[in-house]
Amino acid sequence: MLKDTMNEDEIRQAISRYSFYHVIQLTDNIATPGNPDYVPAQNLCMKYLKSLDLKGKRVLDIGCRDGIFCFAAESMGAAEVIGIDNNLSKPATEFLIPFFNSKVKMQQVNLYDFKADSFGLFDVVIFPGVLYHLRYPFWGLKVIRDVLKIGGHLLIETPIWEGERNNAMLFCPVGEESPYEQTSCTFFNEKGLVDTLKSMGFKTGSIEYLKRKGKGKRGLRDIMRQFKAGIEGGFKMCLSEENRPPIKKVTRSVFHATLCGYDKDSFVMQYWEETHDYHTQHGG
């Protein structure tokens, strides 16, 4: 284990050769210099991961990058941890895995190509910071369902669009319309993600949002600004298409869902995922 043979100067020199995504504690005094902006959302996901009993379980980390959740799962007693990413992390494979003497397996695989035939079924799937980058989100979620055991846990960390709370919605912006940047193209609202997971056989048990500093004050200012605009120009004009502001309001969250199972032979599943003879039998 390199951790036991390297002094702190050697560790600092080694990590200086890489560009890290995650902030991972290496010693009491040294952590990898990842992006601190991502830490709050990662901590929220870690909270839910640590609430699970992983002893003897198979764990899949999708979009694993430097492996912060992989190494945590391994330390919690997981029997096998596989991390996949469509851009494999050299800091993880060349330094972190040897440093921790880890048995975590990382592979460069696109989620859409991931199959149970090759990798088997998993007890837990961690899906942090990926869903909102998927151009084909329903396909991605189906892939996850198909590699998860019945009763298995799915942790999704993703930004949620705050609009249309009473309707199951998906906001799918392109280019500059995205609340983030151009690869961020899939923002469910809460009901949209819960209902989508339900349609695939999942039951959502917990949802927690990342608290934003000053959210209440900004919200009040937005309300007062809209009220003033309504008084001055008429509420109808304020809410018309040409005056409606772009959608930018999204909040990071973690959804903890369990795969309860689904009826593969049901009408909707046959219609959505298989061939069928509905129109032949019933017309229309």
TITOR-825579 format. One record per residue (C-alpha): residue in three letters; z, y, x. Coordinates in steps of 0.05 Angstrom, whole numbers, padded with zeros to 5 digits, always signed. Example, Ala and Ser with C-alpha at 12.3 -4.5 7.8 and 13.67 -1.06 7.14 Angstrom:
! residues 2
ALA+00156-00090+00246SER+00143-00021+00273
END
This chain:
! residues 284
MET+00000+00000+00000LEU-00023+00065+00032LYS+00033+00102-00004ASP+00083+00067+00042THR+00045+00077+00106MET+00021+00150+00102ASN+00064+00210+00117GLU+00057+00273+00075ASP+00012+00308+00125GLU-00035+00249+00124ILE-00035+00247+00048ARG-00051+00321+00043GLN-00107+00313+00093ALA-00135+00254+00055ILE-00136+00287-00013SER-00167+00350+00016ARG-00232+00310+00023TYR-00239+00302-00053SER-00247+00343-00115PHE-00197+00318-00167TYR-00199+00323-00243HIS-00129+00298-00258VAL-00062+00323-00232ILE-00029+00257-00210GLN+00038+00255-00176LEU+00032+00219-00109THR+00101+00232-00079ASP+00161+00274-00098ASN+00127+00333-00064ILE+00053+00321-00070ALA+00006+00316-00130THR-00070+00314-00132PRO-00099+00383-00142GLY-00132+00371-00209ASN-00146+00423-00263PRO-00080+00449-00292ASP-00116+00474-00355TYR-00123+00402-00379VAL-00051+00382-00367PRO-00021+00402-00435ALA-00070+00359-00474GLN-00063+00302-00425ASN+00013+00306-00431LEU+00007+00300-00507CYS-00036+00238-00500MET+00012+00210-00448LYS+00069+00218-00497TYR+00035+00171-00546LEU+00014+00122-00492LYS+00086+00116-00469SER+00108+00102-00540LEU+00070+00036-00539ASP+00092-00031-00510LEU+00038-00048-00460LYS+00071-00108-00427GLY+00020-00163-00420LYS-00033-00123-00457ARG-00106-00109-00440VAL-00119-00034-00438LEU-00185+00004-00437ASP-00188+00077-00415ILE-00254+00110-00436GLY-00273+00171-00395CYS-00220+00151-00343ARG-00241+00201-00288ASP-00186+00198-00235GLY-00145+00148-00275ILE-00082+00184-00296PHE-00077+00140-00359CYS-00100+00077-00323PHE-00045+00082-00271ALA+00007+00099-00325ALA-00014+00037-00366GLU-00009-00007-00304SER+00060+00020-00288MET+00081+00003-00359GLY+00065-00071-00348ALA-00005-00078-00375ALA-00035-00144-00355GLU-00104-00114-00343VAL-00130-00043-00343ILE-00203-00025-00343GLY-00227+00046-00337ILE-00299+00067-00351ASP-00335+00132-00341ASN-00407+00153-00339ASN-00391+00190-00274LEU-00346+00145-00233SER-00291+00181-00194LYS-00295+00173-00119PRO-00225+00202-00111ALA-00200+00145-00154THR-00240+00088-00125GLU-00237+00109-00052PHE-00167+00138-00048LEU-00121+00130-00109ILE-00131+00056-00123PRO-00118+00037-00050PHE-00062+00088-00046PHE-00024+00057-00104ASN-00046-00014-00086SER-00071-00015-00157LYS-00107-00071-00193VAL-00140-00022-00242LYS-00214-00037-00248MET-00261+00023-00255GLN-00334+00018-00272GLN-00390+00068-00283VAL-00412+00051-00354ASN-00437+00093-00411LEU-00395+00081-00473TYR-00455+00063-00515ASP-00471+00006-00467PHE-00401-00023-00469LYS-00398-00091-00503ALA-00343-00142-00518ASP-00391-00197-00493SER-00383-00170-00422PHE-00312-00142-00423GLY-00274-00179-00477LEU-00228-00150-00529PHE-00171-00101-00516ASP-00102-00089-00545VAL-00103-00014-00531VAL-00160+00036-00523ILE-00146+00105-00495PHE-00201+00155-00513PRO-00181+00223-00483GLY-00226+00283-00479VAL-00291+00246-00495LEU-00304+00246-00570TYR-00323+00319-00574HIS-00376+00307-00519LEU-00411+00252-00558ARG-00478+00269-00590TYR-00473+00203-00628PRO-00399+00201-00648PHE-00402+00148-00702TRP-00438+00100-00656GLY-00386+00113-00602LEU-00329+00099-00650LYS-00363+00035-00674VAL-00369+00011-00602ILE-00294+00022-00594ARG-00278-00015-00659ASP-00320-00074-00636VAL-00280-00082-00570LEU-00211-00074-00601LYS-00168-00131-00627ILE-00144-00131-00699GLY-00077-00096-00696GLY-00098-00060-00633HIS-00082+00013-00620LEU-00131+00071-00610LEU-00108+00137-00580ILE-00158+00194-00589GLU-00146+00260-00555THR-00197+00312-00579PRO-00204+00382-00605ILE-00205+00386-00681TRP-00242+00439-00721GLU-00193+00475-00767GLY-00240+00490-00825GLU-00252+00457-00893ARG-00186+00421-00896ASN-00200+00389-00964ASN-00268+00360-00944ALA-00287+00308-00892MET-00330+00349-00845LEU-00364+00346-00777PHE-00383+00410-00740CYS-00438+00393-00691PRO-00459+00457-00655VAL-00513+00464-00603GLY-00514+00508-00541GLU-00477+00574-00545GLU-00452+00559-00615SER-00402+00510-00586PRO-00329+00532-00583TYR-00330+00505-00511GLU-00396+00494-00475GLN-00462+00460-00489THR-00439+00388-00477SER-00384+00398-00528CYS-00422+00382-00592THR-00377+00342-00639PHE-00317+00372-00674PHE-00289+00334-00734ASN-00239+00367-00779GLU-00176+00326-00791LYS-00199+00295-00856GLY-00267+00280-00826LEU-00238+00240-00769VAL-00185+00205-00811ASP-00236+00185-00863THR-00287+00163-00811LEU-00236+00119-00778LYS-00215+00091-00846SER-00288+00073-00861MET-00289+00032-00797GLY-00225-00006-00811PHE-00173+00039-00777LYS-00109+00066-00806THR-00086+00132-00776GLY-00011+00131-00766SER+00004+00195-00728ILE-00031+00261-00715GLU-00002+00315-00670TYR-00033+00381-00649LEU-00023+00417-00584LYS+00017+00480-00597ARG-00019+00543-00578LYS+00020+00603-00553GLY+00016+00662-00599LYS-00023+00624-00651GLY+00016+00654-00708LYS+00006+00726-00685ARG-00068+00716-00675GLY-00074+00685-00743LEU-00039+00744-00776ARG-00085+00793-00740ASP-00146+00754-00763ILE-00121+00755-00835MET-00108+00830-00833ARG-00176+00843-00801GLN-00211+00802-00854PHE-00171+00837-00909LYS-00190+00905-00883ALA-00263+00886-00878GLY-00260+00860-00949ILE-00231+00925-00975GLU-00283+00967-00938GLY-00345+00926-00951GLY-00327+00881-01009PHE-00302+00810-01003LYS-00369+00782-01024MET-00404+00818-00967CYS-00349+00798-00919LEU-00359+00724-00933SER-00435+00725-00937GLU-00475+00683-00888GLU-00499+00741-00845ASN-00429+00767-00835ARG-00392+00702-00826PRO-00364+00696-00755PRO-00384+00637-00712ILE-00338+00577-00714LYS-00294+00578-00653LYS-00227+00555-00679VAL-00210+00485-00653THR-00143+00456-00632ARG-00130+00398-00584SER-00097+00339-00618VAL-00079+00265-00611PHE-00094+00214-00666HIS-00059+00147-00662ALA-00095+00095-00703THR-00089+00020-00712LEU-00147-00027-00727CYS-00129-00063-00791GLY-00195-00097-00800TYR-00253-00092-00848ASP-00296-00135-00893LYS-00361-00148-00855ASP-00391-00176-00919SER-00375-00117-00962PHE-00432-00078-00993VAL-00423-00015-00952MET-00414-00051-00886GLN-00477-00093-00899TYR-00513-00029-00918TRP-00489+00011-00858GLU-00490-00041-00802GLU-00532-00101-00823THR-00595-00119-00860HIS-00589-00126-00935ASP-00628-00140-00999TYR-00595-00089-01045HIS-00659-00052-01062THR-00697-00117-01072GLN-00645-00142-01120HIS-00630-00077-01157GLY-00689-00032-01145GLY-00682+00043-01133
END
